[in-house]
């Protein structure tokens, strides 16, 4: 498995990466999720799981067919990190 990017943690079965993104208010969380959705459509990659509350979003990324994340998922996670960095995080 490719090493997860900064801020992400590797999880076991199936092999995946997980990260929680925290925001100051709901509007920031919603804007971030909309940006992740647009990025997913652009790249043709989608998180395995997203769950959220008013001030955070949890994202899980797996490789294709429940395999370990690889180069494409690494690029996806790095782009998600860049989206989060472009917003004000508490």
C-alpha positions, 0 to 999 in steps of 0.5 A: 500500500502507498503511504498515506499523505499527511493528515491521513491514517491507514486503516485495516480491512479493507485497506483504506485511508481516513481523515477528519476535516474540521471547520468553524461553521456548517457553511464551511463544511458544506462548501468543502463537501461541495468542492470534494464532490466536484473534484470527485466528478473531475477525477472520476474517483469517489471516497468510499465513505463520507460522513459529516456533522455541522463542523466536520467531515470524515472521508475514507478512501479505498483503492479499486475493488477494495484494494489498497489505495495506490497512486490515483488515490494518493493524488486524490487525497492530496487534492482533498488536502489542498481543498481543505487548506484553501479554507479556514480551519480552526 
